[in-house]
């Protein structure tokens, strides 16, 4: 059974707004000049976290721009996606703050933080992948079904890289050099190769961004 797309988008926007609120809690509570200078790194980490969150919002927005199909499965995946977004706020902000403040952490602490971040990252993109998969399978009225198929495969690449990062962090591989974080830099290359291969296989299809 299909459901209202407007309701699911409204709920999602509300959760994203709440996640942004969680990120800014305790920043700027003291307004004197010396305190503001001390908290400047926290403002920077908030800025990084905020724009990452807005990038995720745009991915979510694009999904429902490409399909109007909503059923119980997509609602379920979306609920898990939104729950993960709220969870993701904390390791994301912690990693940004640790990098900016150059916080000293033990290898176990850094490993745990990378694991939390990568688990959240993996779940977010797994939910996007599953929603695209469901839409591609069920949205028979869609004028551009190959777009849904492309992004299902595209975001599954993110899932695989996220899982690889979890494994690296769990086994403390390259933790001293931040390898579980640096591994995300290969996403650009993998997505480029996937796009080229897809366009070669389906030359008549134009992917909408």
Backbone as a chain_set.jsonl record, in Angstrom:
{"seq": "XXXXXXXXXXXXXXXXXXXXXXXXXXXXXXXXXXXXXXXXXXXXXXXXXXXXXXXXXXXXXXXXXXXXXXXXXXXXXXXXXXXXXXXXXXXXXXXXXXXXXXXXXXXXXXXXXXXXXXXXXXXXXXXXXXXXXXXXXXXXXXXXXXXXXXXXXXXXXXXXXXXXXXXXXXXXXXXXXXXXXXXXXXXXXXXXXXXXXXXXXXXXXXXXX", "coords": {"N": [[0.835, -1.193, 0.0], [0.531, 2.208, -0.886], [1.729, 5.242, 0.627], [1.5, 8.559, 2.147], [3.76, 10.79, 0.791], [4.37, 13.344, 1.62], [3.977, 13.381, 4.378], [6.022, 11.723, 5.362], [8.257, 13.142, 4.541], [7.948, 15.508, 6.002], [8.176, 14.604, 8.662], [10.825, 13.674, 8.528], [12.271, 16.042, 8.005], [11.794, 17.347, 10.395], [13.208, 15.713, 12.2], [15.841, 16.027, 11.26], [16.156, 18.746, 11.852], [16.039, 18.621, 14.634], [18.348, 17.11, 15.109], [20.306, 18.941, 14.271], [19.937, 20.817, 16.262], [20.801, 19.379, 18.508], [23.516, 19.324, 17.989], [24.368, 21.906, 18.51], [23.999, 22.375, 21.136], [25.108, 23.619, 24.261], [27.002, 25.267, 23.126], [28.218, 28.503, 23.005], [26.876, 29.342, 25.275], [27.904, 30.951, 27.23], [28.475, 34.331, 26.895], [30.569, 36.18, 27.06], [33.576, 37.812, 25.828], [36.084, 36.497, 26.166], [35.329, 33.871, 26.692], [34.044, 33.23, 24.303], [36.202, 33.209, 22.533], [37.598, 31.025, 23.532], [35.802, 29.043, 22.934], [35.814, 28.931, 20.215], [37.016, 26.804, 18.623], [35.042, 24.86, 19.063], [32.858, 25.976, 17.779], [33.778, 25.765, 15.175], [33.936, 22.964, 14.86], [31.249, 22.403, 15.155], [30.312, 23.692, 12.849], [31.451, 22.101, 10.803], [30.204, 19.627, 11.352], [27.543, 20.382, 11.03], [27.342, 21.016, 8.268], [27.943, 18.545, 7.148], [25.715, 17.157, 8.052], [23.731, 18.562, 6.666], [24.405, 17.836, 4.085], [23.694, 15.148, 4.134], [20.973, 15.485, 4.508], [20.357, 16.548, 1.997], [20.857, 14.333, 0.352], [18.81, 12.669, 1.22], [16.613, 14.247, 0.525], [16.915, 14.231, -2.272], [16.343, 11.564, -2.839], [13.521, 11.364, -2.497], [12.805, 13.135, -4.394], [13.358, 11.814, -6.686], [11.67, 9.664, -6.674], [8.234, 8.978, -6.078], [7.192, 6.993, -4.724], [6.058, 5.387, -1.844], [5.987, 3.01, 0.647], [5.239, 0.588, 3.256], [7.708, -0.642, 3.748], [9.606, 1.255, 2.857], [8.989, 3.31, 4.636], [9.77, 2.064, 7.021], [12.564, 1.683, 6.595], [13.227, 4.361, 6.42], [12.646, 5.304, 8.983], [14.592, 3.946, 10.485], [16.825, 5.1, 9.288], [16.493, 7.815, 10.139], [16.677, 7.516, 12.923], [19.332, 6.685, 13.07], [20.619, 8.96, 12.124], [20.275, 10.713, 14.295], [21.791, 9.367, 16.22], [24.245, 9.491, 14.95], [25.103, 12.074, 15.166], [26.688, 12.41, 17.473], [29.245, 10.837, 17.433], [30.202, 12.03, 15.093], [30.452, 14.79, 15.687], [32.252, 14.535, 17.814], [34.539, 13.44, 16.571], [35.193, 15.549, 14.821], [35.727, 17.587, 16.676], [37.88, 16.447, 18.088], [39.812, 16.355, 16.086], [40.183, 19.094, 15.479], [40.857, 20.245, 17.95], [43.037, 18.755, 18.482], [43.025, 16.63, 20.289], [44.37, 14.49, 22.732], [44.181, 11.046, 22.585], [43.756, 7.672, 23.646], [44.748, 4.662, 21.889], [42.715, 2.769, 22.008], [40.486, 4.348, 22.654], [40.359, 5.993, 20.389], [39.98, 4.061, 18.454], [37.443, 3.078, 19.235], [35.881, 5.387, 18.794], [36.145, 5.757, 16.03], [34.927, 3.394, 15.237], [32.252, 3.785, 16.084], [31.573, 6.019, 14.529], [31.866, 4.969, 11.915], [30.072, 2.833, 11.917], [27.659, 4.224, 12.176], [27.783, 5.709, 9.774], [27.735, 3.608, 7.899], [25.199, 2.438, 8.385], [23.494, 4.566, 7.731], [23.899, 4.864, 4.939], [23.255, 2.317, 4.146], [20.52, 2.247, 4.647], [19.668, 4.206, 2.802], [20.414, 2.879, 0.454], [18.708, 0.612, 0.569], [16.217, 1.869, 0.452], [16.296, 3.007, -2.114], [16.522, 0.633, -3.539], [14.063, -0.597, -2.989], [12.312, 1.289, -4.108], [13.125, 1.181, -6.788], [12.313, -1.372, -7.408], [9.526, -1.333, -7.017], [8.368, 1.06, -7.94], [6.717, 1.365, -10.504], [5.705, 3.271, -12.189], [7.612, 5.136, -12.57], [9.467, 7.424, -14.522], [12.135, 7.341, -14.983], [13.57, 4.783, -14.317], [16.14, 3.663, -14.315], [17.692, 5.522, -13.026], [17.079, 5.133, -10.326], [18.06, 2.567, -10.028], [20.786, 3.036, -10.533], [21.53, 4.705, -8.332], [21.003, 3.033, -6.22], [23.072, 1.137, -6.474], [25.204, 2.909, -6.359], [25.147, 4.021, -3.721], [25.534, 1.714, -2.309], [28.223, 1.285, -2.555], [29.218, 3.103, -0.701], [28.364, 1.866, 1.611], [29.954, -0.47, 1.64], [32.543, 0.628, 1.885], [32.266, 1.896, 4.349], [31.87, -0.351, 6.02], [34.374, -1.543, 5.704], [35.952, 0.363, 6.954], [35.012, 0.078, 9.582], [36.0, -2.485, 10.173], [38.771, -2.043, 9.992], [39.066, -0.231, 12.118], [38.179, -1.786, 14.276], [40.087, -3.819, 14.473], [42.252, -2.302, 15.047], [43.885, -1.404, 12.929], [46.157, 0.61, 11.444], [45.443, 2.739, 13.097], [46.943, 4.718, 14.405], [47.595, 6.41, 12.347], [45.217, 7.272, 11.464], [43.888, 5.664, 9.602], [41.31, 4.325, 9.384], [39.693, 6.534, 8.954], [40.88, 7.834, 6.791], [40.405, 6.047, 4.78], [38.024, 6.642, 3.628], [38.557, 8.39, 1.626], [38.804, 7.062, -0.75], [36.352, 6.866, -1.834], [35.587, 8.731, -3.795], [37.033, 7.923, -6.117], [36.064, 5.267, -6.454], [33.329, 5.741, -6.866], [33.438, 7.246, -9.191], [34.491, 5.353, -11.012], [32.431, 3.482, -10.956], [30.348, 5.031, -12.04], [31.313, 5.535, -14.642], [31.401, 2.927, -15.659], [28.709, 2.275, -15.519], [27.562, 4.123, -17.289], [28.711, 3.246, -19.617], [27.512, 0.759, -19.919], [24.83, 1.456, -20.008], [24.342, 3.505, -22.174], [22.406, 5.265, -23.166], [21.153, 6.356, -21.041], [20.624, 9.105, -18.909], [21.914, 10.255, -15.984], [20.31, 11.81, -13.328], [21.254, 14.375, -11.165]], "CA": [[0.0, 0.0, 0.0], [1.284, 3.449, -0.924], [1.449, 6.175, 1.71], [1.745, 9.965, 1.839], [5.161, 11.191, 0.77], [4.504, 14.605, 2.35], [4.088, 13.109, 5.816], [7.338, 11.163, 5.671], [9.228, 14.221, 4.366], [7.793, 16.441, 7.126], [8.794, 13.955, 9.824], [12.269, 13.623, 8.319], [12.794, 17.396, 8.179], [11.764, 17.633, 11.828], [14.312, 14.984, 12.848], [17.081, 16.706, 10.877], [16.211, 19.99, 12.627], [16.377, 18.245, 16.009], [19.755, 16.695, 15.101], [21.099, 20.166, 14.223], [19.833, 21.419, 17.599], [21.674, 18.614, 19.401], [24.91, 19.66, 17.714], [24.717, 23.251, 18.967], [23.799, 22.451, 22.584], [26.267, 23.996, 25.092], [27.902, 26.188, 22.428], [27.829, 29.897, 23.095], [26.048, 29.621, 26.442], [28.55, 32.101, 27.884], [28.636, 35.287, 25.796], [31.659, 37.138, 27.186], [34.527, 37.706, 24.74], [37.112, 35.487, 26.433], [34.71, 32.553, 26.55], [33.799, 33.009, 22.888], [37.482, 32.836, 21.929], [37.905, 29.664, 23.962], [34.87, 28.103, 22.317], [35.892, 29.014, 18.753], [37.156, 25.468, 18.002], [33.769, 24.154, 19.132], [32.041, 26.521, 16.701], [34.282, 25.197, 13.923], [33.503, 21.56, 14.794], [29.81, 22.441, 14.894], [30.132, 24.04, 11.445], [31.753, 20.908, 9.998], [29.146, 18.646, 11.592], [26.296, 20.896, 10.472], [27.325, 20.899, 6.815], [27.832, 17.113, 6.854], [24.313, 16.811, 8.272], [22.952, 19.129, 5.564], [24.685, 17.006, 2.899], [22.859, 13.957, 4.286], [19.601, 15.919, 4.241], [20.211, 16.688, 0.546], [20.745, 12.978, -0.199], [17.464, 12.219, 1.557], [15.727, 15.052, -0.316], [17.032, 13.751, -3.648], [15.652, 10.275, -2.945], [12.09, 11.559, -2.687], [12.628, 13.876, -5.642], [13.488, 10.845, -7.784], [10.56, 8.719, -6.618], [7.106, 9.357, -5.23], [6.681, 5.747, -4.162], [6.281, 5.179, -0.406], [5.207, 1.924, 1.241], [5.644, 0.288, 4.642], [9.134, -0.942, 3.795], [10.353, 2.516, 2.764], [8.787, 3.998, 5.916], [10.617, 1.39, 8.021], [13.958, 2.045, 6.332], [13.393, 5.782, 6.712], [12.674, 5.45, 10.444], [15.934, 3.524, 10.911], [17.711, 6.161, 8.793], [16.362, 8.99, 11.001], [17.245, 7.155, 14.22], [20.788, 6.659, 12.918], [21.044, 10.355, 12.01], [20.365, 11.252, 15.656], [22.944, 8.705, 16.838], [25.441, 9.859, 14.195], [25.517, 13.415, 15.591], [27.668, 12.412, 18.56], [30.604, 10.513, 16.97], [30.614, 13.002, 14.075], [30.912, 15.999, 16.377], [33.424, 14.173, 18.614], [35.686, 13.321, 15.666], [35.539, 16.891, 14.356], [36.33, 18.303, 17.804], [39.179, 15.836, 18.38], [40.751, 16.753, 15.037], [40.456, 20.529, 15.575], [41.521, 20.521, 19.229], [44.18, 17.851, 18.587], [42.858, 15.968, 21.58], [45.117, 13.243, 22.915], [43.313, 9.914, 22.898], [44.428, 6.374, 23.57], [44.393, 3.918, 20.678], [41.411, 2.136, 22.226], [39.457, 5.386, 22.563], [40.257, 6.4, 18.992], [39.374, 2.928, 17.758], [36.02, 3.077, 19.562], [35.242, 6.528, 18.151], [36.069, 5.447, 14.597], [33.924, 2.343, 15.051], [30.934, 4.394, 16.204], [31.365, 6.868, 13.347], [31.73, 4.151, 10.709], [28.822, 2.08, 12.028], [26.609, 5.179, 11.823], [27.932, 5.985, 8.341], [27.3, 2.423, 7.157], [23.751, 2.285, 8.532], [22.84, 5.644, 6.973], [23.923, 4.579, 3.506], [22.528, 1.069, 3.929], [19.102, 2.614, 4.573], [19.463, 4.846, 1.5], [20.499, 1.815, -0.56], [17.502, -0.207, 0.645], [15.079, 2.661, -0.028], [16.408, 3.052, -3.576], [16.241, -0.724, -4.043], [12.624, -0.808, -2.91], [11.679, 2.17, -5.087], [13.42, 0.652, -8.123], [11.553, -2.609, -7.585], [8.08, -1.153, -6.929], [7.865, 2.285, -8.576], [6.578, 0.998, -11.918], [5.313, 4.452, -12.958], [8.751, 6.05, -12.649], [9.906, 7.664, -15.9], [13.584, 7.118, -15.07], [13.878, 3.696, -13.365], [17.573, 3.395, -14.238], [18.252, 6.414, -12.011], [16.935, 4.449, -9.041], [18.996, 1.44, -10.05], [22.132, 3.595, -10.423], [21.819, 5.193, -6.98], [21.047, 1.86, -5.336], [24.443, 0.621, -6.563], [26.105, 3.992, -5.956], [25.224, 4.132, -2.262], [26.061, 0.464, -1.756], [29.676, 1.487, -2.476], [29.442, 3.769, 0.58], [28.171, 0.839, 2.643], [31.132, -1.342, 1.655], [33.685, 1.381, 2.431], [31.99, 2.067, 5.775], [32.163, -1.627, 6.68], [35.827, -1.713, 5.696], [36.466, 1.248, 8.003], [34.69, -0.556, 10.869], [36.932, -3.597, 10.356], [40.091, -1.454, 10.275], [39.045, 0.341, 13.471], [38.001, -2.859, 15.26], [41.345, -4.538, 14.625], [43.309, -1.31, 15.291], [44.785, -1.35, 11.777], [46.447, 1.975, 11.005], [44.773, 3.718, 13.956], [47.86, 5.833, 14.679], [47.626, 7.308, 11.187], [43.849, 7.604, 11.092], [43.523, 4.925, 8.395], [39.865, 4.113, 9.25], [39.099, 7.753, 8.419], [41.464, 8.12, 5.477], [39.903, 5.097, 3.786], [36.872, 7.247, 2.954], [39.02, 9.175, 0.476], [38.718, 6.274, -1.985], [34.973, 6.899, -2.315], [35.523, 9.49, -5.038], [37.517, 7.09, -7.208], [35.151, 4.143, -6.652], [32.078, 6.242, -7.441], [33.749, 7.641, -10.571], [34.607, 4.127, -11.812], [31.083, 2.919, -11.081], [29.592, 5.876, -12.958], [31.806, 5.299, -16.001], [30.972, 1.581, -16.06], [27.265, 2.307, -15.687], [27.268, 4.859, -18.52], [29.115, 2.392, -20.732], [26.518, -0.304, -20.045], [23.547, 2.076, -20.356], [24.767, 4.78, -22.786], [21.284, 6.162, -23.461], [20.577, 6.852, -19.804], [21.221, 10.296, -18.311], [21.691, 10.231, -14.55], [19.969, 13.112, -12.755], [21.951, 14.605, -9.894]], "C": [[0.873, 1.246, 0.0], [0.83, 4.379, 0.197], [1.813, 7.591, 1.284], [3.24, 10.29, 1.9], [5.373, 12.455, 1.598], [4.682, 14.38, 3.847], [5.472, 12.61, 6.181], [8.423, 12.231, 5.513], [9.158, 15.217, 5.524], [8.432, 15.88, 8.394], [10.317, 13.988, 9.706], [12.909, 14.991, 8.527], [12.832, 17.776, 9.658], [12.909, 16.951, 12.573], [15.65, 15.618, 12.501], [17.244, 18.008, 11.663], [16.593, 19.706, 14.079], [17.839, 17.833, 16.119], [20.669, 17.921, 15.071], [21.079, 20.875, 15.573], [20.747, 20.709, 18.585], [23.14, 19.003, 19.215], [25.326, 20.981, 18.339], [24.523, 23.42, 20.473], [25.131, 22.723, 23.295], [27.29, 24.868, 24.358], [27.361, 27.596, 22.562], [26.934, 30.219, 24.269], [26.578, 30.818, 27.218], [28.956, 33.092, 26.794], [29.768, 36.292, 25.988], [32.769, 36.802, 26.189], [35.555, 36.61, 24.968], [36.56, 34.081, 26.257], [34.445, 32.227, 25.088], [35.073, 32.587, 22.164], [37.857, 31.405, 22.281], [37.034, 28.638, 23.244], [34.929, 28.117, 20.79], [36.106, 27.645, 18.093], [35.858, 24.667, 18.022], [32.804, 24.656, 18.055], [32.462, 25.923, 15.357], [33.827, 23.749, 13.77], [32.0, 21.471, 14.557], [29.544, 22.74, 13.421], [30.374, 22.849, 10.532], [30.625, 19.893, 10.118], [27.838, 19.08, 10.947], [26.234, 20.691, 8.961], [27.331, 19.43, 6.355], [26.381, 16.681, 6.992], [23.433, 17.342, 7.141], [23.199, 18.366, 4.254], [23.841, 15.73, 2.948], [21.384, 14.298, 4.043], [19.354, 16.016, 2.739], [20.095, 15.316, -0.124], [19.341, 12.425, 0.027], [16.432, 12.951, 0.693], [15.727, 14.538, -1.756], [16.3, 12.429, -3.859], [14.172, 10.479, -3.262], [11.775, 12.503, -3.847], [12.643, 12.918, -6.825], [12.368, 9.809, -7.794], [9.459, 9.275, -5.72], [6.528, 8.133, -4.526], [7.053, 5.625, -2.682], [5.39, 4.027, 0.048], [5.752, 1.634, 2.635], [7.137, -0.011, 4.76], [9.967, 0.335, 3.749], [10.185, 3.327, 4.052], [9.679, 3.394, 6.996], [12.078, 1.746, 7.835], [14.221, 3.504, 6.684], [13.446, 6.04, 8.217], [14.05, 5.05, 10.988], [16.97, 4.561, 10.494], [17.691, 7.361, 9.739], [16.926, 8.719, 12.397], [18.771, 7.195, 14.164], [21.349, 8.064, 12.789], [21.227, 10.97, 13.396], [21.549, 10.648, 16.412], [24.254, 9.234, 16.258], [25.988, 11.217, 14.617], [26.704, 13.353, 16.542], [29.07, 11.978, 18.122], [31.104, 11.483, 15.901], [31.184, 14.255, 14.724], [32.165, 15.717, 17.198], [34.671, 14.053, 17.757], [36.145, 14.684, 15.176], [36.236, 17.678, 15.464], [37.72, 17.766, 18.12], [40.221, 16.266, 17.353], [41.147, 18.214, 15.18], [41.247, 20.852, 16.834], [42.78, 19.688, 19.43], [44.196, 17.148, 19.94], [43.661, 14.672, 21.633], [44.154, 12.139, 23.342], [44.137, 8.643, 22.824], [43.987, 5.675, 22.291], [43.033, 3.263, 20.81], [40.274, 3.15, 22.11], [39.245, 5.81, 21.113], [39.607, 5.299, 18.151], [37.866, 2.895, 17.985], [35.269, 4.2, 18.863], [35.091, 6.293, 16.653], [35.011, 4.373, 14.328], [32.506, 2.913, 15.105], [30.596, 5.218, 14.966], [31.062, 6.007, 12.118], [30.478, 3.286, 10.73], [27.65, 2.981, 11.649], [26.605, 5.478, 10.336], [27.37, 4.831, 7.515], [25.783, 2.252, 7.211], [22.987, 3.333, 7.73], [22.771, 5.286, 5.495], [23.3, 3.228, 3.174], [21.029, 1.357, 3.805], [18.79, 3.298, 3.245], [19.47, 3.815, 0.377], [19.216, 0.995, -0.604], [16.271, 0.552, 0.159], [15.107, 2.795, -1.546], [16.075, 1.688, -4.185], [14.739, -0.985, -4.067], [11.889, 0.029, -3.963], [11.9, 1.651, -6.506], [12.573, -0.583, -8.425], [10.054, -2.346, -7.746], [7.531, 0.059, -7.68], [7.758, 2.072, -10.084], [6.184, 2.188, -12.794], [6.46, 5.439, -13.147], [9.245, 6.173, -14.092], [11.397, 7.382, -16.088], [14.0, 6.015, -14.087], [15.368, 3.402, -13.244], [18.273, 4.336, -13.256], [18.211, 5.756, -10.636], [17.908, 3.282, -8.931], [20.433, 1.917, -9.873], [22.44, 3.982, -8.98], [21.76, 4.081, -5.946], [22.451, 1.29, -5.31], [25.456, 1.646, -6.05], [26.269, 4.04, -4.438], [25.673, 2.832, -1.602], [27.594, 0.512, -1.68], [30.028, 2.134, -1.14], [29.316, 2.769, 1.726], [29.415, -0.035, 2.768], [32.346, -0.641, 2.254], [33.496, 1.603, 3.924], [32.277, 0.796, 6.56], [33.661, -1.892, 6.764], [36.471, -0.859, 6.78], [36.196, 0.667, 9.389], [35.686, -1.667, 11.175], [38.326, -3.078, 10.711], [40.146, -0.932, 11.707], [38.97, -0.752, 14.53], [39.314, -3.59, 15.533], [42.545, -3.6, 14.796], [44.337, -1.244, 14.155], [44.953, 0.102, 11.327], [45.809, 3.058, 11.844], [45.662, 4.944, 14.202], [47.86, 6.863, 13.556], [46.228, 7.689, 10.7], [43.354, 6.879, 9.853], [42.018, 4.66, 8.277], [39.118, 5.345, 8.738], [39.59, 8.055, 7.02], [40.898, 7.226, 4.387], [38.712, 5.674, 3.022], [37.284, 8.057, 1.731], [38.937, 8.391, -0.833], [37.304, 6.285, -2.571], [34.857, 7.62, -3.659], [35.919, 8.647, -6.24], [36.538, 5.948, -7.505], [33.843, 4.591, -7.307], [32.273, 6.679, -8.892], [33.808, 6.41, -11.472], [33.242, 3.477, -12.014], [30.253, 3.708, -12.097], [29.999, 5.638, -14.406], [31.334, 3.937, -16.518], [29.472, 1.56, -16.346], [26.892, 3.003, -17.0], [27.672, 4.056, -19.755], [28.067, 1.311, -20.999], [25.162, 0.239, -20.48], [23.802, 3.456, -20.971], [23.632, 5.756, -23.041], [20.69, 6.795, -22.209], [21.342, 8.066, -19.282], [20.884, 10.309, -16.825], [21.39, 11.649, -14.07], [20.618, 13.252, -11.399], [21.018, 15.249, -8.893]], "O": [[1.827, 1.349, 0.771], [-0.31, 4.308, 0.656], [2.363, 7.803, 0.203], [3.894, 10.089, 2.924], [6.428, 12.628, 2.209], [5.44, 15.092, 4.505], [6.038, 13.023, 7.193], [9.401, 12.232, 6.26], [10.188, 15.714, 5.979], [9.139, 16.589, 9.11], [11.013, 14.294, 10.674], [13.965, 15.096, 9.15], [13.764, 18.433, 10.121], [13.509, 17.541, 13.472], [16.514, 15.734, 13.37], [18.35, 18.337, 12.092], [17.369, 20.448, 14.683], [18.504, 18.161, 17.101], [21.69, 17.95, 15.759], [22.078, 21.464, 15.985], [21.397, 21.355, 19.407], [23.912, 19.008, 20.173], [26.497, 21.17, 18.667], [24.839, 24.472, 21.028], [26.154, 22.124, 22.962], [28.342, 25.177, 24.917], [26.193, 27.856, 22.269], [26.286, 31.266, 24.273], [25.813, 31.596, 27.789], [29.694, 32.737, 25.874], [29.925, 37.185, 25.156], [32.896, 35.657, 25.755], [35.866, 35.861, 24.041], [37.244, 33.201, 25.733], [34.601, 31.08, 24.67], [35.041, 31.721, 21.29], [38.368, 30.662, 21.443], [37.464, 27.516, 22.978], [34.176, 27.394, 20.137], [35.445, 27.344, 17.099], [35.596, 23.884, 17.109], [32.033, 23.881, 17.488], [31.622, 25.615, 14.511], [33.385, 23.342, 12.695], [31.528, 20.581, 13.85], [28.669, 22.129, 12.808], [29.606, 22.605, 9.601], [30.146, 19.362, 9.116], [27.111, 18.26, 10.385], [25.216, 20.25, 8.428], [26.789, 19.109, 5.297], [25.868, 15.932, 6.161], [22.502, 16.665, 6.704], [22.304, 18.264, 3.415], [23.332, 15.282, 1.921], [20.642, 13.512, 3.455], [18.293, 15.627, 2.25], [19.32, 15.154, -1.067], [18.758, 11.795, -0.856], [15.49, 12.337, 0.192], [14.673, 14.423, -2.382], [15.711, 12.196, -4.914], [13.631, 9.853, -4.174], [10.616, 12.653, -4.235], [12.014, 13.181, -7.85], [12.141, 9.149, -8.808], [9.729, 9.955, -4.73], [5.517, 8.217, -3.829], [8.223, 5.746, -2.317], [4.175, 4.066, -0.145], [6.621, 2.35, 3.132], [7.76, 0.331, 5.765], [10.922, 0.484, 4.51], [11.135, 3.961, 4.51], [10.275, 4.119, 7.793], [12.766, 2.075, 8.801], [15.292, 3.849, 7.182], [14.203, 6.896, 8.675], [14.604, 5.734, 11.849], [17.886, 4.868, 11.256], [18.748, 7.875, 10.106], [17.575, 9.583, 12.987], [19.422, 7.677, 15.09], [22.44, 8.34, 13.288], [22.213, 11.664, 13.647], [22.231, 11.348, 17.16], [25.241, 9.404, 16.973], [27.176, 11.493, 14.455], [27.628, 14.158, 16.43], [30.026, 12.696, 18.415], [32.306, 11.732, 15.811], [32.262, 14.723, 14.356], [33.052, 16.567, 17.275], [35.744, 14.506, 18.155], [37.345, 14.953, 15.118], [37.229, 18.36, 15.21], [38.637, 18.54, 18.392], [41.376, 16.513, 17.701], [42.321, 18.551, 15.022], [42.194, 21.637, 16.795], [43.507, 19.871, 20.406], [45.215, 17.081, 20.627], [43.634, 13.867, 20.702], [43.418, 12.274, 24.319], [45.088, 8.544, 22.048], [42.982, 6.044, 21.684], [42.275, 3.203, 19.842], [39.225, 2.852, 21.537], [38.112, 5.967, 20.66], [38.799, 5.567, 17.262], [37.098, 2.707, 17.042], [34.15, 4.0, 18.39], [34.047, 6.589, 16.072], [34.293, 4.429, 13.33], [31.661, 2.57, 14.278], [29.494, 5.133, 14.424], [30.12, 6.281, 11.375], [29.883, 3.031, 9.684], [26.759, 2.574, 10.903], [25.547, 5.5, 9.706], [26.626, 5.043, 6.557], [25.154, 1.955, 6.195], [21.96, 3.031, 7.123], [21.715, 5.391, 4.871], [22.862, 3.011, 2.044], [20.35, 0.777, 2.957], [17.765, 3.01, 2.626], [18.643, 3.865, -0.533], [18.692, 0.712, -1.682], [15.385, -0.03, -0.467], [14.065, 2.706, -2.196], [15.42, 1.608, -5.225], [14.207, -1.525, -5.037], [10.969, -0.452, -4.623], [10.986, 1.674, -7.33], [12.168, -0.803, -9.567], [9.381, -3.038, -8.508], [6.349, 0.084, -8.022], [8.603, 2.54, -10.846], [6.316, 2.121, -14.016], [6.297, 6.463, -13.809], [9.42, 5.175, -14.792], [11.865, 7.206, -17.213], [14.712, 6.293, -13.122], [15.824, 2.943, -12.196], [19.324, 3.996, -12.712], [19.18, 5.812, -9.878], [18.5, 3.044, -7.879], [21.214, 1.292, -9.156], [23.496, 3.626, -8.457], [22.402, 4.177, -4.901], [22.973, 0.988, -4.237], [26.437, 1.294, -5.395], [27.388, 4.092, -3.928], [26.14, 2.843, -0.464], [28.192, -0.151, -0.832], [31.02, 1.763, -0.513], [30.075, 2.825, 2.694], [29.877, -0.308, 3.875], [33.091, -1.235, 3.034], [34.456, 1.51, 4.689], [32.86, 0.853, 7.642], [34.155, -2.401, 7.77], [37.413, -1.289, 7.445], [37.048, 0.751, 10.274], [36.164, -1.781, 12.304], [38.982, -3.601, 11.613], [41.124, -1.149, 12.423], [39.624, -0.656, 15.569], [39.617, -3.938, 16.674], [43.697, -4.026, 14.706], [45.526, -1.048, 14.405], [43.997, 0.737, 10.884], [45.642, 4.184, 11.374], [45.176, 6.075, 14.206], [48.097, 8.048, 13.791], [46.071, 8.34, 9.667], [42.504, 7.395, 9.128], [41.479, 4.757, 7.175], [38.04, 5.223, 8.157], [38.819, 8.481, 6.161], [40.905, 7.591, 3.211], [38.423, 5.25, 1.903], [36.445, 8.376, 0.888], [38.993, 8.983, -1.911], [37.079, 5.778, -3.67], [34.127, 7.182, -4.548], [35.232, 8.651, -7.261], [36.217, 5.69, -8.665], [33.315, 3.912, -8.187], [31.381, 6.504, -9.723], [33.246, 6.414, -12.567], [32.932, 2.985, -13.098], [29.541, 3.123, -12.913], [29.149, 5.549, -15.292], [30.92, 3.812, -17.67], [29.019, 0.913, -17.29], [26.02, 2.536, -17.731], [27.049, 4.173, -20.811], [27.77, 0.989, -22.15], [24.43, -0.417, -21.222], [23.503, 4.472, -20.343], [23.867, 6.962, -23.124], [19.827, 7.668, -22.3], [22.572, 8.05, -19.222], [19.713, 10.365, -16.449], [22.134, 12.581, -14.375], [20.541, 12.343, -10.572], [21.419, 15.522, -7.762]]}, "num_chains": 1, "name": "protein.A"}
